Amino acid sequence: MDHGWLEDFLAVADCLHFARAAERRHVTQSAMSRRMQSLETWVGVPLISRDTHRLRLTNASPRSP
């Protein structure tokens, strides 16, 4: 596991927007999306719901409401 993925996740959780989180982490939006997919694969559960235009954290996410 890449420890940077955790920082990436925190940025996505804070912004709830891949492009803004990517900008904060100085990477492209597509790189941020790939990093989140890698983290979710490593954890074994989806952490971010992508089924709408607005991101939501899943119940599996440690920062979900």
PDB file of N, CA, C and O in Angstrom:
ATOM      1  N   MET A   1       0.850  -1.177   0.000  1.00  0.00           N
ATOM      2  CA  MET A   1       0.000   0.000   0.000  1.00  0.00           C
ATOM      3  C   MET A   1       0.890   1.231   0.000  1.00  0.00           C
ATOM      4  O   MET A   1       1.907   1.286   0.691  1.00  0.00           O
ATOM      5  N   ASP A   2       0.496   2.191  -0.769  1.00  0.00           N
ATOM      6  CA  ASP A   2       1.205   3.463  -0.864  1.00  0.00           C
ATOM      7  C   ASP A   2       0.607   4.417   0.178  1.00  0.00           C
ATOM      8  O   ASP A   2      -0.594   4.684   0.153  1.00  0.00           O
ATOM      9  N   HIS A   3       1.425   4.923   1.080  1.00  0.00           N
ATOM     10  CA  HIS A   3       0.922   5.816   2.127  1.00  0.00           C
ATOM     11  C   HIS A   3       0.347   7.115   1.554  1.00  0.00           C
ATOM     12  O   HIS A   3      -0.482   7.762   2.193  1.00  0.00           O
ATOM     13  N   GLY A   4       0.783   7.493   0.360  1.00  0.00           N
ATOM     14  CA  GLY A   4       0.229   8.668  -0.308  1.00  0.00           C
ATOM     15  C   GLY A   4      -1.246   8.509  -0.613  1.00  0.00           C
ATOM     16  O   GLY A   4      -1.969   9.502  -0.705  1.00  0.00           O
ATOM     17  N   TRP A   5      -1.707   7.272  -0.772  1.00  0.00           N
ATOM     18  CA  TRP A   5      -3.122   7.020  -1.035  1.00  0.00           C
ATOM     19  C   TRP A   5      -3.985   7.539   0.116  1.00  0.00           C
ATOM     20  O   TRP A   5      -5.093   8.028  -0.101  1.00  0.00           O
ATOM     21  N   LEU A   6      -3.470   7.429   1.332  1.00  0.00           N
ATOM     22  CA  LEU A   6      -4.235   7.911   2.487  1.00  0.00           C
ATOM     23  C   LEU A   6      -4.377   9.425   2.455  1.00  0.00           C
ATOM     24  O   LEU A   6      -5.450   9.954   2.745  1.00  0.00           O
ATOM     25  N   GLU A   7      -3.308  10.122   2.106  1.00  0.00           N
ATOM     26  CA  GLU A   7      -3.387  11.574   1.960  1.00  0.00           C
ATOM     27  C   GLU A   7      -4.341  11.942   0.825  1.00  0.00           C
ATOM     28  O   GLU A   7      -5.100  12.905   0.926  1.00  0.00           O
ATOM     29  N   ASP A   8      -4.292  11.166  -0.250  1.00  0.00           N
ATOM     30  CA  ASP A   8      -5.206  11.390  -1.370  1.00  0.00           C
ATOM     31  C   ASP A   8      -6.650  11.200  -0.918  1.00  0.00           C
ATOM     32  O   ASP A   8      -7.522  12.009  -1.236  1.00  0.00           O
ATOM     33  N   PHE A   9      -6.895  10.125  -0.173  1.00  0.00           N
ATOM     34  CA  PHE A   9      -8.251   9.860   0.308  1.00  0.00           C
ATOM     35  C   PHE A   9      -8.748  11.000   1.189  1.00  0.00           C
ATOM     36  O   PHE A   9      -9.893  11.433   1.062  1.00  0.00           O
ATOM     37  N   LEU A  10      -7.893  11.483   2.079  1.00  0.00           N
ATOM     38  CA  LEU A  10      -8.297  12.587   2.951  1.00  0.00           C
ATOM     39  C   LEU A  10      -8.641  13.832   2.144  1.00  0.00           C
ATOM     40  O   LEU A  10      -9.570  14.562   2.491  1.00  0.00           O
ATOM     41  N   ALA A  11      -7.897  14.077   1.069  1.00  0.00           N
ATOM     42  CA  ALA A  11      -8.199  15.228   0.208  1.00  0.00           C
ATOM     43  C   ALA A  11      -9.546  15.035  -0.487  1.00  0.00           C
ATOM     44  O   ALA A  11     -10.342  15.971  -0.562  1.00  0.00           O
ATOM     45  N   VAL A  12      -9.805  13.831  -0.994  1.00  0.00           N
ATOM     46  CA  VAL A  12     -11.093  13.555  -1.649  1.00  0.00           C
ATOM     47  C   VAL A  12     -12.229  13.655  -0.629  1.00  0.00           C
ATOM     48  O   VAL A  12     -13.279  14.227  -0.923  1.00  0.00           O
ATOM     49  N   ALA A  13     -12.020  13.102   0.566  1.00  0.00           N
ATOM     50  CA  ALA A  13     -13.055  13.152   1.601  1.00  0.00           C
ATOM     51  C   ALA A  13     -13.355  14.590   2.007  1.00  0.00           C
ATOM     52  O   ALA A  13     -14.503  14.926   2.296  1.00  0.00           O
ATOM     53  N   ASP A  14     -12.342  15.429   2.032  1.00  0.00           N
ATOM     54  CA  ASP A  14     -12.526  16.818   2.410  1.00  0.00           C
ATOM     55  C   ASP A  14     -13.221  17.617   1.309  1.00  0.00           C
ATOM     56  O   ASP A  14     -14.121  18.413   1.577  1.00  0.00           O
ATOM     57  N   CYS A  15     -12.788  17.392   0.061  1.00  0.00           N
ATOM     58  CA  CYS A  15     -13.327  18.165  -1.067  1.00  0.00           C
ATOM     59  C   CYS A  15     -14.609  17.565  -1.657  1.00  0.00           C
ATOM     60  O   CYS A  15     -15.446  18.287  -2.200  1.00  0.00           O
ATOM     61  N   LEU A  16     -14.755  16.245  -1.544  1.00  0.00           N
ATOM     62  CA  LEU A  16     -15.834  15.511  -2.208  1.00  0.00           C
ATOM     63  C   LEU A  16     -15.879  15.840  -3.703  1.00  0.00           C
ATOM     64  O   LEU A  16     -16.946  15.980  -4.302  1.00  0.00           O
ATOM     65  N   HIS A  17     -14.688  15.955  -4.276  1.00  0.00           N
ATOM     66  CA  HIS A  17     -14.557  16.305  -5.687  1.00  0.00           C
ATOM     67  C   HIS A  17     -13.166  15.869  -6.147  1.00  0.00           C
ATOM     68  O   HIS A  17     -12.158  16.330  -5.612  1.00  0.00           O
ATOM     69  N   PHE A  18     -13.116  14.975  -7.145  1.00  0.00           N
ATOM     70  CA  PHE A  18     -11.814  14.458  -7.590  1.00  0.00           C
ATOM     71  C   PHE A  18     -10.902  15.549  -8.133  1.00  0.00           C
ATOM     72  O   PHE A  18      -9.715  15.579  -7.810  1.00  0.00           O
ATOM     73  N   ALA A  19     -11.438  16.441  -8.950  1.00  0.00           N
ATOM     74  CA  ALA A  19     -10.585  17.469  -9.571  1.00  0.00           C
ATOM     75  C   ALA A  19     -10.000  18.411  -8.517  1.00  0.00           C
ATOM     76  O   ALA A  19      -8.821  18.758  -8.586  1.00  0.00           O
ATOM     77  N   ARG A  20     -10.809  18.824  -7.551  1.00  0.00           N
ATOM     78  CA  ARG A  20     -10.300  19.723  -6.500  1.00  0.00           C
ATOM     79  C   ARG A  20      -9.285  19.017  -5.614  1.00  0.00           C
ATOM     80  O   ARG A  20      -8.272  19.602  -5.230  1.00  0.00           O
ATOM     81  N   ALA A  21      -9.559  17.757  -5.289  1.00  0.00           N
ATOM     82  CA  ALA A  21      -8.609  16.985  -4.486  1.00  0.00           C
ATOM     83  C   ALA A  21      -7.306  16.777  -5.249  1.00  0.00           C
ATOM     84  O   ALA A  21      -6.220  16.846  -4.672  1.00  0.00           O
ATOM     85  N   ALA A  22      -7.422  16.526  -6.539  1.00  0.00           N
ATOM     86  CA  ALA A  22      -6.232  16.346  -7.366  1.00  0.00           C
ATOM     87  C   ALA A  22      -5.404  17.618  -7.413  1.00  0.00           C
ATOM     88  O   ALA A  22      -4.176  17.574  -7.330  1.00  0.00           O
ATOM     89  N   GLU A  23      -6.075  18.739  -7.544  1.00  0.00           N
ATOM     90  CA  GLU A  23      -5.370  20.019  -7.563  1.00  0.00           C
ATOM     91  C   GLU A  23      -4.638  20.232  -6.229  1.00  0.00           C
ATOM     92  O   GLU A  23      -3.489  20.673  -6.206  1.00  0.00           O
ATOM     93  N   ARG A  24      -5.306  19.918  -5.146  1.00  0.00           N
ATOM     94  CA  ARG A  24      -4.696  20.063  -3.820  1.00  0.00           C
ATOM     95  C   ARG A  24      -3.456  19.173  -3.676  1.00  0.00           C
ATOM     96  O   ARG A  24      -2.472  19.557  -3.043  1.00  0.00           O
ATOM     97  N   ARG A  25      -3.521  17.976  -4.275  1.00  0.00           N
ATOM     98  CA  ARG A  25      -2.420  17.004  -4.158  1.00  0.00           C
ATOM     99  C   ARG A  25      -1.419  17.112  -5.311  1.00  0.00           C
ATOM    100  O   ARG A  25      -0.465  16.337  -5.384  1.00  0.00           O
ATOM    101  N   HIS A  26      -1.640  18.079  -6.213  1.00  0.00           N
ATOM    102  CA  HIS A  26      -0.737  18.340  -7.338  1.00  0.00           C
ATOM    103  C   HIS A  26      -0.590  17.145  -8.279  1.00  0.00           C
ATOM    104  O   HIS A  26       0.515  16.784  -8.686  1.00  0.00           O
ATOM    105  N   VAL A  27      -1.725  16.545  -8.612  1.00  0.00           N
ATOM    106  CA  VAL A  27      -1.777  15.455  -9.588  1.00  0.00           C
ATOM    107  C   VAL A  27      -2.956  15.723 -10.520  1.00  0.00           C
ATOM    108  O   VAL A  27      -3.754  16.626 -10.270  1.00  0.00           O
ATOM    109  N   THR A  28      -3.065  14.951 -11.579  1.00  0.00           N
ATOM    110  CA  THR A  28      -4.197  15.095 -12.483  1.00  0.00           C
ATOM    111  C   THR A  28      -5.426  14.413 -11.892  1.00  0.00           C
ATOM    112  O   THR A  28      -5.318  13.578 -10.993  1.00  0.00           O
ATOM    113  N   GLN A  29      -6.590  14.781 -12.409  1.00  0.00           N
ATOM    114  CA  GLN A  29      -7.839  14.174 -11.942  1.00  0.00           C
ATOM    115  C   GLN A  29      -7.836  12.681 -12.226  1.00  0.00           C
ATOM    116  O   GLN A  29      -8.283  11.889 -11.396  1.00  0.00           O
ATOM    117  N   SER A  30      -7.335  12.291 -13.392  1.00  0.00           N
ATOM    118  CA  SER A  30      -7.328  10.862 -13.730  1.00  0.00           C
ATOM    119  C   SER A  30      -6.370  10.089 -12.819  1.00  0.00           C
ATOM    120  O   SER A  30      -6.652   8.947 -12.454  1.00  0.00           O
ATOM    121  N   ALA A  31      -5.250  10.697 -12.453  1.00  0.00           N
ATOM    122  CA  ALA A  31      -4.324  10.043 -11.523  1.00  0.00           C
ATOM    123  C   ALA A  31      -4.975   9.880 -10.150  1.00  0.00           C
ATOM    124  O   ALA A  31      -4.813   8.846  -9.501  1.00  0.00           O
ATOM    125  N   MET A  32      -5.710  10.899  -9.709  1.00  0.00           N
ATOM    126  CA  MET A  32      -6.389  10.815  -8.419  1.00  0.00           C
ATOM    127  C   MET A  32      -7.424   9.701  -8.441  1.00  0.00           C
ATOM    128  O   MET A  32      -7.537   8.943  -7.478  1.00  0.00           O
ATOM    129  N   SER A  33      -8.170   9.594  -9.515  1.00  0.00           N
ATOM    130  CA  SER A  33      -9.171   8.540  -9.638  1.00  0.00           C
ATOM    131  C   SER A  33      -8.507   7.159  -9.592  1.00  0.00           C
ATOM    132  O   SER A  33      -8.997   6.258  -8.911  1.00  0.00           O
ATOM    133  N   ARG A  34      -7.408   6.995 -10.307  1.00  0.00           N
ATOM    134  CA  ARG A  34      -6.677   5.717 -10.289  1.00  0.00           C
ATOM    135  C   ARG A  34      -6.150   5.405  -8.895  1.00  0.00           C
ATOM    136  O   ARG A  34      -6.192   4.255  -8.458  1.00  0.00           O
ATOM    137  N   ARG A  35      -5.656   6.415  -8.199  1.00  0.00           N
ATOM    138  CA  ARG A  35      -5.134   6.204  -6.841  1.00  0.00           C
ATOM    139  C   ARG A  35      -6.250   5.756  -5.906  1.00  0.00           C
ATOM    140  O   ARG A  35      -6.047   4.872  -5.073  1.00  0.00           O
ATOM    141  N   MET A  36      -7.429   6.361  -6.038  1.00  0.00           N
ATOM    142  CA  MET A  36      -8.549   5.964  -5.186  1.00  0.00           C
ATOM    143  C   MET A  36      -9.001   4.541  -5.512  1.00  0.00           C
ATOM    144  O   MET A  36      -9.360   3.779  -4.614  1.00  0.00           O
ATOM    145  N   GLN A  37      -8.984   4.189  -6.784  1.00  0.00           N
ATOM    146  CA  GLN A  37      -9.330   2.822  -7.166  1.00  0.00           C
ATOM    147  C   GLN A  37      -8.313   1.836  -6.597  1.00  0.00           C
ATOM    148  O   GLN A  37      -8.684   0.749  -6.153  1.00  0.00           O
ATOM    149  N   SER A  38      -7.042   2.207  -6.607  1.00  0.00           N
ATOM    150  CA  SER A  38      -6.002   1.342  -6.041  1.00  0.00           C
ATOM    151  C   SER A  38      -6.202   1.174  -4.540  1.00  0.00           C
ATOM    152  O   SER A  38      -6.077   0.067  -4.017  1.00  0.00           O
ATOM    153  N   LEU A  39      -6.511   2.265  -3.845  1.00  0.00           N
ATOM    154  CA  LEU A  39      -6.756   2.180  -2.405  1.00  0.00           C
ATOM    155  C   LEU A  39      -7.959   1.290  -2.118  1.00  0.00           C
ATOM    156  O   LEU A  39      -7.913   0.454  -1.216  1.00  0.00           O
ATOM    157  N   GLU A  40      -9.027   1.464  -2.874  1.00  0.00           N
ATOM    158  CA  GLU A  40     -10.218   0.648  -2.672  1.00  0.00           C
ATOM    159  C   GLU A  40      -9.935  -0.825  -2.946  1.00  0.00           C
ATOM    160  O   GLU A  40     -10.452  -1.699  -2.250  1.00  0.00           O
ATOM    161  N   THR A  41      -9.132  -1.097  -3.938  1.00  0.00           N
ATOM    162  CA  THR A  41      -8.747  -2.482  -4.224  1.00  0.00           C
ATOM    163  C   THR A  41      -7.951  -3.054  -3.061  1.00  0.00           C
ATOM    164  O   THR A  41      -8.177  -4.191  -2.646  1.00  0.00           O
ATOM    165  N   TRP A  42      -7.026  -2.271  -2.540  1.00  0.00           N
ATOM    166  CA  TRP A  42      -6.200  -2.728  -1.426  1.00  0.00           C
ATOM    167  C   TRP A  42      -7.044  -2.966  -0.178  1.00  0.00           C
ATOM    168  O   TRP A  42      -6.855  -3.965   0.517  1.00  0.00           O
ATOM    169  N   VAL A  43      -7.974  -2.053   0.111  1.00  0.00           N
ATOM    170  CA  VAL A  43      -8.839  -2.178   1.289  1.00  0.00           C
ATOM    171  C   VAL A  43      -9.862  -3.294   1.087  1.00  0.00           C
ATOM    172  O   VAL A  43     -10.227  -3.985   2.038  1.00  0.00           O
ATOM    173  N   GLY A  44     -10.319  -3.467  -0.138  1.00  0.00           N
ATOM    174  CA  GLY A  44     -11.271  -4.527  -0.452  1.00  0.00           C
ATOM    175  C   GLY A  44     -12.725  -4.104  -0.451  1.00  0.00           C
ATOM    176  O   GLY A  44     -13.612  -4.944  -0.602  1.00  0.00           O
ATOM    177  N   VAL A  45     -12.987  -2.806  -0.283  1.00  0.00           N
ATOM    178  CA  VAL A  45     -14.357  -2.285  -0.315  1.00  0.00           C
ATOM    179  C   VAL A  45     -14.350  -0.918  -0.974  1.00  0.00           C
ATOM    180  O   VAL A  45     -13.347  -0.206  -0.919  1.00  0.00           O
ATOM    181  N   PRO A  46     -15.464  -0.541  -1.600  1.00  0.00           N
ATOM    182  CA  PRO A  46     -15.550   0.817  -2.139  1.00  0.00           C
ATOM    183  C   PRO A  46     -15.601   1.832  -0.996  1.00  0.00           C
ATOM    184  O   PRO A  46     -16.329   1.639  -0.022  1.00  0.00           O
ATOM    185  N   LEU A  47     -14.841   2.894  -1.115  1.00  0.00           N
ATOM    186  CA  LEU A  47     -14.823   3.953  -0.110  1.00  0.00           C
ATOM    187  C   LEU A  47     -15.572   5.188  -0.586  1.00  0.00           C
ATOM    188  O   LEU A  47     -15.982   6.029   0.213  1.00  0.00           O
ATOM    189  N   ILE A  48     -15.745   5.285  -1.913  1.00  0.00           N
ATOM    190  CA  ILE A  48     -16.367   6.461  -2.511  1.00  0.00           C
ATOM    191  C   ILE A  48     -17.464   6.006  -3.455  1.00  0.00           C
ATOM    192  O   ILE A  48     -17.237   5.156  -4.317  1.00  0.00           O
ATOM    193  N   SER A  49     -18.650   6.568  -3.296  1.00  0.00           N
ATOM    194  CA  SER A  49     -19.758   6.270  -4.199  1.00  0.00           C
ATOM    195  C   SER A  49     -19.640   7.190  -5.407  1.00  0.00           C
ATOM    196  O   SER A  49     -19.603   8.412  -5.264  1.00  0.00           O
ATOM    197  N   ARG A  50     -19.583   6.604  -6.585  1.00  0.00           N
ATOM    198  CA  ARG A  50     -19.430   7.366  -7.821  1.00  0.00           C
ATOM    199  C   ARG A  50     -20.682   7.279  -8.696  1.00  0.00           C
ATOM    200  O   ARG A  50     -20.609   7.574  -9.889  1.00  0.00           O
ATOM    201  N   ASP A  51     -21.814   6.887  -8.143  1.00  0.00           N
ATOM    202  CA  ASP A  51     -23.001   6.641  -8.957  1.00  0.00           C
ATOM    203  C   ASP A  51     -23.797   7.897  -9.292  1.00  0.00           C
ATOM    204  O   ASP A  51     -24.812   7.808  -9.983  1.00  0.00           O
ATOM    205  N   THR A  52     -23.369   9.049  -8.827  1.00  0.00           N
ATOM    206  CA  THR A  52     -24.013  10.307  -9.185  1.00  0.00           C
ATOM    207  C   THR A  52     -22.932  11.303  -9.580  1.00  0.00           C
ATOM    208  O   THR A  52     -21.744  10.980  -9.543  1.00  0.00           O
ATOM    209  N   HIS A  53     -23.329  12.493  -9.952  1.00  0.00           N
ATOM    210  CA  HIS A  53     -22.348  13.522 -10.294  1.00  0.00           C
ATOM    211  C   HIS A  53     -21.633  14.044  -9.051  1.00  0.00           C
ATOM    212  O   HIS A  53     -20.564  14.648  -9.139  1.00  0.00           O
ATOM    213  N   ARG A  54     -22.234  13.801  -7.911  1.00  0.00           N
ATOM    214  CA  ARG A  54     -21.639  14.251  -6.658  1.00  0.00           C
ATOM    215  C   ARG A  54     -21.064  13.055  -5.911  1.00  0.00           C
ATOM    216  O   ARG A  54     -21.737  12.036  -5.756  1.00  0.00           O
ATOM    217  N   LEU A  55     -19.821  13.175  -5.448  1.00  0.00           N
ATOM    218  CA  LEU A  55     -19.204  12.081  -4.714  1.00  0.00           C
ATOM    219  C   LEU A  55     -19.774  11.996  -3.312  1.00  0.00           C
ATOM    220  O   LEU A  55     -20.121  13.006  -2.700  1.00  0.00           O
ATOM    221  N   ARG A  56     -19.865  10.781  -2.819  1.00  0.00           N
ATOM    222  CA  ARG A  56     -20.254  10.531  -1.429  1.00  0.00           C
ATOM    223  C   ARG A  56     -19.319   9.470  -0.878  1.00  0.00           C
ATOM    224  O   ARG A  56     -18.886   8.577  -1.607  1.00  0.00           O
ATOM    225  N   LEU A  57     -19.008   9.565   0.400  1.00  0.00           N
ATOM    226  CA  LEU A  57     -18.248   8.525   1.050  1.00  0.00           C
ATOM    227  C   LEU A  57     -19.199   7.382   1.375  1.00  0.00           C
ATOM    228  O   LEU A  57     -20.350   7.622   1.739  1.00  0.00           O
ATOM    229  N   THR A  58     -18.739   6.154   1.250  1.00  0.00           N
ATOM    230  CA  THR A  58     -19.578   4.998   1.579  1.00  0.00           C
ATOM    231  C   THR A  58     -19.545   4.745   3.072  1.00  0.00           C
ATOM    232  O   THR A  58     -18.738   5.339   3.788  1.00  0.00           O
ATOM    233  N   ASN A  59     -20.401   3.883   3.541  1.00  0.00           N
ATOM    234  CA  ASN A  59     -20.409   3.508   4.960  1.00  0.00           C
ATOM    235  C   ASN A  59     -19.130   2.812   5.368  1.00  0.00           C
ATOM    236  O   ASN A  59     -18.792   2.803   6.552  1.00  0.00           O
ATOM    237  N   ALA A  60     -18.405   2.229   4.426  1.00  0.00           N
ATOM    238  CA  ALA A  60     -17.141   1.566   4.729  1.00  0.00           C
ATOM    239  C   ALA A  60     -16.032   2.571   4.991  1.00  0.00           C
ATOM    240  O   ALA A  60     -14.993   2.226   5.554  1.00  0.00           O
ATOM    241  N   SER A  61     -16.250   3.796   4.588  1.00  0.00           N
ATOM    242  CA  SER A  61     -15.240   4.836   4.749  1.00  0.00           C
ATOM    243  C   SER A  61     -15.142   5.267   6.203  1.00  0.00           C
ATOM    244  O   SER A  61     -16.160   5.461   6.867  1.00  0.00           O
ATOM    245  N   PRO A  62     -13.916   5.418   6.702  1.00  0.00           N
ATOM    246  CA  PRO A  62     -13.771   5.822   8.105  1.00  0.00           C
ATOM    247  C   PRO A  62     -14.256   7.249   8.373  1.00  0.00           C
ATOM    248  O   PRO A  62     -14.464   7.611   9.531  1.00  0.00           O
ATOM    249  N   ARG A  63     -14.437   8.056   7.347  1.00  0.00           N
ATOM    250  CA  ARG A  63     -14.872   9.429   7.548  1.00  0.00           C
ATOM    251  C   ARG A  63     -16.313   9.655   7.097  1.00  0.00           C
ATOM    252  O   ARG A  63     -16.741  10.800   6.955  1.00  0.00           O
ATOM    253  N   SER A  64     -17.060   8.585   6.873  1.00  0.00           N
ATOM    254  CA  SER A  64     -18.441   8.759   6.410  1.00  0.00           C
ATOM    255  C   SER A  64     -19.303   9.319   7.529  1.00  0.00           C
ATOM    256  O   SER A  64     -19.032   9.081   8.706  1.00  0.00           O
ATOM    257  N   PRO A  65     -20.358  10.077   7.159  1.00  0.00           N
ATOM    258  CA  PRO A  65     -21.237  10.692   8.176  1.00  0.00           C
ATOM    259  C   PRO A  65     -22.057   9.679   8.937  1.00  0.00           C
ATOM    260  O   PRO A  65     -22.835  10.049   9.816  1.00  0.00           O
TER     261      PRO A  65
END
